[in-house]
Amino acid sequence: MTFTIPIDNGDSVKTAEADSQRTLYPYVTGTSIVAIKYKDGVLMASDMGGSYGSTLRYKNIERMKAIGKHSLLGASGEISDFQEILRYLDELVLNDNMWDDGNSLGPKEVHNYLTRVMYNRRNKFNPLWNTLVLGGVKNGESYLGMVSMIGVSFEDNHVATGFGNHLARPILRDEWHADLSFEDGVKLLEKCMRVLLYRDRSAINKLQIAKITEEGVTVSQPYSLKTFWEFKAFNNPTAGAEGSW
Amino acid sequence: MDLNLDAPHSMGTTIVGVTYNGGVVLGADSRTSTGMYVANRASDKITQLTDNVYVCRSGSAADSQVVSDYVRYFLHQHTIQLGQPATVKVSANLIRMLAYNNKNMLQTGLIVGGWDKYEGGKIYGIPLGGTVVEQPFAIGGSGSSYLYGFFDQAWKENMTKEEAEQLVVKAVSLAIARDGASGGVVRTVIINSEGVTRNFYPGDKLQLWHEELEPQNSLLDILNAAGPEPMAM
């Protein structure tokens, strides 16, 4: 039996081995998640699209969900696997509440649990085909981390998944700074989301921004961003060179 | 061009599910193909799970049948234990459970639709992979590719039962016109608080689309009707 390690290039894995014990490829996928730490906690943005190959099939999928009282989970990749992860976390939070001891799972614990789950599935060659972003605030401390489908896990001040890695992170590296206000944070995320809308084929113009602070999680209503097309160069780009693009 | 009669039975299919003000309307074509051959031209792809919940099946005929058989069995027991009709959400979740946990082996996309006293009419789409998406309307099967634009334009909230059924019939009929894997008749199932109504629309009851001609018994009828001087052949 030949083994091939699944690589997250968004498309199918290179092997055709009919091994029923492994996830071969994703079907319904979500695109980038972008998240930053700011003054009061964490801000996270995602669009509401679920692509089916190249078809933009679902346009009302919430890819960010509150976990317990202190955390927010955003996911890109296969939506059915994300739904399964939410079920695992439901059970985790339920058991945590059953202790009834006044303590509650913080973002660091949830991130650690997810890392174990993702890495163990990877070791069995049957990954949950997601890249997860976990943000939260507990006892005044902000937390922002990421886990990939192969179990790579880390924390940072700003993270992005999928296309966001290539398009959003450079913007964040340049413009992020500590103690961003809510307004500046939202504008920064919107700048990233707009670029993704221009340049990511699987992005749709319907997004949500979620905020998590000591008070709790709020996910915004869905909304659309204005886009700009009035560059003179866009108007008649092939005027001097017919047939070019 | 090979007939390949050993190809697995697949329902190319167009399936549709639409909510309206008071319930849901499910619709489907009736073609089951084995490679290029039409194995069944009058299939019934809208399958009952309980008295108040039905499922539209697409993809592999065998996979969709066995999944719906299991879920019908589970729901039957669940209804006995619960003491009242199962909800649409529970039905959808059972389908999801089978679809997700066997995602490597199954090739079937399903649309679950029904009515229960808690949530009214609901439609759940369950594509390949086992994602569950609750939607005001859902489309599936190979013929659905031709309907994304149509629904983007034609769908409205709070339709009446008649408007919803007309929309479903029109949609399936348009998909049949362009998808080789869909064909036959249009079947619909309407589910609401009053119960379930099954309807059947054979080809001649449907509107004609672009480049489609009025069906005739024979050329001879056309020639004879053309007037006292039929063209010389």
Contacts between the chains, C-beta under 8 A, distances in Angstrom:
chain1	res1	chain2	res2	distance
A	20	B	104	4.8
A	20	B	105	5.9
A	21	B	104	7.7
A	22	B	104	7.2
A	23	B	103	7.2
A	23	B	104	7.1
A	24	B	104	6.7
A	26	B	129	7.0
A	27	B	103	8.0
A	27	B	127	6.4
A	27	B	128	4.4
A	27	B	129	3.5
A	27	B	131	7.3
A	28	B	127	5.7
A	28	B	128	7.7
A	28	B	129	5.6
A	28	B	131	4.6
A	50	B	131	7.1
A	50	B	133	7.1
A	52	B	127	6.5
A	55	B	145	7.5
A	55	B	148	7.3
A	57	B	127	7.5
A	57	B	148	7.9
A	58	B	125	7.9
A	58	B	133	5.5
A	58	B	135	7.8
A	60	B	133	7.7
A	60	B	135	7.3
A	61	B	133	6.8
A	78	B	129	6.2
A	78	B	131	7.8
A	79	B	129	7.5
A	79	B	131	4.3
A	80	B	96	8.0
A	80	B	100	5.4
A	80	B	103	7.1
A	80	B	129	4.4
A	80	B	130	4.2
A	80	B	131	4.1
A	80	B	132	7.9
A	83	B	96	7.9
A	83	B	100	7.9
A	83	B	131	6.4
A	83	B	132	6.6
A	84	B	100	6.5
